[in-house]
Amino acid sequence: MNFRPLTNEDIEVFSETISTFFKLMTRRPAEVRTAYVLDGPVPIIWNDFNGIIDASSGFRGTISFSAPRGLLIEVLRAMGESQHSTENFLDVVGEIANQMSGRARKHFGESLDIAPPRAFERTNLPLQASATGPAYAIPLTWGMFEANLVVHLDVLARP
């Protein structure tokens, strides 16, 4: 099977989706900055909490969201949630990764199979790179916090 790396148009879909998520869920849009290519053997930016979706079928790789505890406290407050527990932080990063994957599925088509989200704290890093193309970090600022969406996908090249 031949795979292709992501295009600028593909990356733009993720940038728009993360901005829309924050605006809809918190009524405050995130400031999404320019995506850039990550280097390294495991090209992921790890923060306090991380949500990851694995892609398969005509794709291989991951979509992940990485955020600090402070950002997640503020997101939970904006959503009306008063319990700021580790469990709730994990739920939020998993849900954000899931939302990003759902939008990717609309862009790429139904052949994008996505697994349920995995969420974990920084101390537990079970990820191995399954895509071979470049990984893109999409940094964002929301309030005084910075977070990152990392898209590391290979797409099946159509003949």
VOFILUM-661570 format. One record per residue: x, y, z of N, C-alpha, C in turn. Coordinates in pm, whole numbers, plus 50000, padded with zeros to 5 digits. Layout:
N
R  n_px  n_py  n_pz ca_px ca_py ca_pz  c_px  c_py  c_pz
R     X     Y     Z     X     Y     Z     X     Y     Z
...
END
This chain:
159
R  n_px  n_py  n_pz ca_px ca_py ca_pz  c_px  c_py  c_pz
R 50084 49882 50000 50000 50000 50000 50088 50124 50000
R 50049 50222 49920 50119 50349 49916 50044 50450 50002
R 50118 50519 50086 50060 50622 50170 50122 50756 50133
R 50046 50863 50156 50097 50997 50132 50094 51074 50264
R 50180 51173 50279 50175 51256 50400 50055 51351 50392
R 50030 51419 50499 49922 51518 50503 49956 51639 50416
R 49852 51702 50364 49869 51824 50285 49836 51945 50373
R 49865 52064 50320 49829 52187 50392 49679 52194 50415
R 49601 52151 50318 49455 52150 50332 49412 52057 50445
R 49476 51942 50455 49445 51848 50564 49473 51913 50699
R 49587 51978 50712 49626 52042 50838 49528 52154 50874
R 49484 52229 50773 49391 52339 50796 49259 52290 50856
R 49215 52171 50816 49093 52113 50872 49107 52099 51024
R 49221 52050 51068 49244 52032 51212 49253 52166 51284
R 49319 52264 51223 49332 52397 51284 49194 52460 51305
R 49110 52453 51203 48975 52510 51214 48892 52435 51318
R 48908 52305 51324 48829 52224 51416 48863 52253 51561
R 48990 52269 51592 49027 52294 51732 48979 52432 51775
R 48986 52530 51686 48936 52663 51717 48786 52661 51742
R 48713 52592 51655 48568 52580 51669 48529 52508 51797
R 48603 52404 51833 48573 52331 51956 48573 52425 52076
R 48678 52504 52091 48687 52593 52207 48577 52698 52205
R 48547 52751 52088 48441 52852 52079 48305 52794 52117
R 48274 52675 52068 48145 52613 52097 48134 52567 52242
R 48240 52508 52295 48234 52449 52429 48253 52551 52540
R 48326 52661 52512 48358 52755 52620 48315 52898 52590
R 48267 52922 52467 48229 53056 52421 48350 53149 52407
R 48469 53094 52419 48593 53169 52398 48678 53093 52297
R 48700 53152 52179 48779 53081 52078 48926 53070 52120
R 48990 52968 52073 49134 52953 52092 49205 53026 51980
R 49321 53079 52010 49404 53140 51907 49495 53029 51854
R 49468 52987 51732 49545 52878 51671 49657 52940 51590
R 49779 52894 51617 49895 52947 51546 49933 52854 51430
R 50034 52891 51359 50078 52816 51242 50132 52679 51281
R 50086 52578 51210 50134 52441 51232 50280 52431 51189
R 50351 52340 51255 50490 52317 51218 50521 52168 51230
R 50626 52126 51160 50666 51986 51159 50749 51957 51284
R 50717 51846 51349 50793 51801 51464 50903 51704 51418
R 51013 51710 51485 51122 51616 51459 51137 51524 51577
R 51196 51410 51555 51225 51318 51665 51165 51182 51644
R 51213 51085 51719 51167 50947 51702 51021 50927 51743
R 50975 50997 51844 50834 50995 51884 50788 51140 51881
R 50731 51184 51769 50704 51326 51747 50577 51375 51814
R 50575 51373 51945 50457 51416 52018 50499 51516 52125
R 50419 51619 52144 50443 51714 52253 50362 51667 52372
R 50426 51630 52479 50356 51580 52596 50336 51692 52695
R 50218 51699 52753 50184 51798 52853 50131 51723 52974
R 50063 51795 53065 50012 51730 53185 49914 51618 53153
R 49825 51644 53056 49723 51544 53017 49719 51533 52866
R 49695 51410 52818 49702 51383 52676 49589 51289 52634
R 49526 51322 52523 49424 51235 52465 49470 51194 52326
R 49460 51066 52296 49510 51015 52169 49406 50926 52102
R 49394 50943 51972 49309 50858 51888 49401 50790 51787
R 49388 50659 51775 49462 50584 51674 49375 50570 51550
R 49436 50590 51433 49364 50578 51305 49413 50453 51233
R 49322 50394 51155 49359 50275 51078 49277 50269 50951
R 49281 50157 50885 49213 50131 50759 49294 50194 50647
R 49245 50298 50582 49320 50366 50477 49414 50469 50533
R 49441 50461 50661 49524 50558 50731 49610 50483 50832
R 49714 50548 50875 49790 50496 50988 49846 50617 51064
R 49839 50607 51195 49892 50715 51277 49799 50754 51389
R 49820 50875 51440 49746 50923 51557 49709 51070 51544
R 49607 51105 51619 49568 51243 51641 49566 51259 51792
R 49640 51357 51843 49647 51372 51988 49631 51517 52030
R 49582 51534 52152 49567 51666 52212 49639 51664 52344
R 49722 51764 52367 49807 51772 52485 49785 51907 52553
R 49750 51906 52683 49715 52031 52751 49763 52031 52896
R 49791 52150 52950 49827 52161 53091 49702 52156 53180
R 49723 52120 53303 49616 52110 53403 49536 52241 53411
R 49603 52356 53413 49535 52485 53427 49434 52510 53316
R 49470 52477 53193 49377 52493 53082 49255 52405 53102
R 49276 52283 53144 49164 52190 53161 49072 52233 53275
R 49128 52291 53381 49045 52345 53490 48953 52453 53433
R 49010 52543 53352 48930 52652 53296 48826 52601 53195
R 48860 52502 53117 48764 52444 53023 48648 52382 53101
R 48679 52307 53205 48573 52245 53286 48484 52352 53348
R 48544 52459 53400 48464 52570 53457 48372 52630 53352
R 48427 52656 53233 48348 52716 53124 48233 52625 53083
R 48251 52495 53101 48147 52398 53066 48050 52375 53182
R 48072 52444 53294 47983 52431 53408 48015 52316 53500
R 48133 52257 53486 48173 52142 53569 48257 52193 53685
R 48213 52162 53807 48285 52210 53926 48386 52109 53981
R 48378 51986 53938 48471 51883 53984 48596 51884 53896
R 48708 51919 53954 48834 51927 53880 48924 51812 53920
R 48882 51694 53883 48954 51573 53920 49037 51523 53802
R 49132 51438 53833 49213 51375 53728 49123 51304 53628
R 49022 51237 53676 48928 51166 53587 48862 51262 53489
R 48819 51379 53537 48756 51477 53448 48856 51536 53349
R 48980 51558 53393 49083 51608 53301 49106 51507 53189
R 49113 51380 53225 49133 51274 53125 49014 51266 53030
R 48893 51283 53084 48773 51283 52999 48779 51397 52897
R 48819 51516 52941 48822 51632 52852 48925 51614 52740
R 49048 51572 52773 49148 51557 52666 49109 51445 52571
R 49047 51340 52623 48999 51232 52537 48888 51280 52446
R 48798 51361 52499 48687 51412 52419 48737 51509 52312
R 48835 51592 52344 48889 51683 52243 48955 51605 52130
R 49035 51504 52165 49096 51420 52062 48989 51352 51978
R 48883 51307 52043 48773 51241 51973 48703 51337 51876
R 48681 51461 51920 48619 51562 51833 48706 51589 51710
R 48837 51597 51730 48928 51621 51619 48923 51505 51520
R 48916 51385 51570 48909 51267 51485 48779 51261 51408
R 48670 51298 51473 48540 51300 51406 48540 51396 51289
R 48601 51512 51308 48609 51610 51199 48700 51558 51088
R 48807 51491 51126 48897 51433 51027 48822 51331 50942
R 48736 51257 51006 48658 51155 50933 48567 51221 50829
R 48510 51336 50863 48427 51408 50765 48512 51456 50648
R 48633 51499 50676 48722 51549 50571 48776 51436 50483
R 48823 51330 50545 48888 51221 50471 48791 51115 50420
R 48673 51105 50482 48575 51006 50440 48562 50892 50541
R 48461 50812 50518 48427 50703 50610 48533 50594 50621
R 48630 50594 50530 48733 50491 50537 48831 50514 50652
R 48823 50631 50715 48908 50658 50831 48848 50587 50952
R 48909 50478 50993 48866 50407 51112 48940 50465 51232
R 48864 50501 51335 48926 50558 51454 48890 50474 51575
R 48988 50455 51660 48969 50379 51784 48914 50473 51890
R 48858 50417 51997 48816 50502 52109 48938 50578 52164
R 48915 50696 52221 49029 50773 52272 49098 50705 52389
R 49229 50724 52393 49309 50687 52511 49352 50817 52574
R 49340 50826 52705 49380 50948 52774 49469 50909 52892
R 49570 50991 52916 49662 50960 53024 49736 51085 53069
R 49795 51074 53187 49878 51181 53240 50018 51170 53182
R 50092 51275 53196 50228 51281 53143 50315 51165 53193
R 50292 51117 53311 50377 51013 53368 50362 50878 53299
R 50263 50865 53213 50236 50738 53147 50236 50761 52996
R 50346 50727 52928 50360 50759 52786 50364 50633 52701
R 50247 50574 52667 50244 50446 52595 50241 50456 52442
R 50286 50567 52384 50267 50586 52241 50392 50550 52161
R 50371 50483 52050 50477 50458 51953 50428 50513 51820
R 50519 50571 51745 50482 50628 51615 50447 50517 51517
R 50329 50525 51456 50290 50425 51356 50286 50485 51216
R 50286 50617 51206 50292 50683 51075 50439 50706 51040
R 50467 50714 50911 50605 50737 50869 50627 50878 50817
R 50519 50946 50779 50530 51084 50731 50552 51179 50847
R 50565 51307 50817 50590 51404 50923 50471 51420 51017
R 50503 51454 51140 50401 51487 51240 50393 51639 51248
R 50271 51690 51261 50249 51834 51268 50194 51873 51404
R 50258 51970 51466 50206 52030 51588 50125 52152 51548
R 50007 52163 51604 49922 52279 51582 49907 52345 51720
R 49992 52446 51747 49987 52510 51879 49869 52604 51889
R 49816 52615 52009 49706 52706 52033 49720 52769 52170
R 49664 52888 52181 49659 52958 52309 49513 52980 52341
R 49478 52950 52463 49342 52973 52510 49356 53037 52646
R 49313 53165 52656 49340 53239 52778 49490 53255 52793
R 49542 53220 52909 49687 53231 52931 49759 53097 52913
R 49689 52999 52861 49744 52864 52850 49777 52827 52707
R 49878 52742 52692 49913 52689 52561 49890 52539 52561
R 49838 52490 52450 49816 52347 52431 49856 52314 52287
R 49855 52186 52255 49894 52143 52121 49807 52030 52072
R 49768 52042 51948 49707 51931 51876 49819 51876 51788
R 49841 51747 51792 49947 51686 51711 49882 51584 51619
R 49904 51602 51489 49847 51515 51388 49963 51442 51320
R 49963 51310 51335 50068 51228 51275 49998 51116 51199
R 49958 51147 51076 49882 51054 50993 49946 51035 50857
R 49940 50914 50810 49968 50883 50671 49833 50848 50608
R 49811 50894 50486 49685 50873 50416 49711 50782 50296
R 49626 50682 50277 49640 50592 50163 49631 50672 50034
R 49733 50662 49953 49736 50735 49826 49644 50667 49726
R 49559 50743 49665 49465 50690 49565 49537 50683 49430
R 49518 50575 49355 49585 50564 49224 49531 50665 49125
END
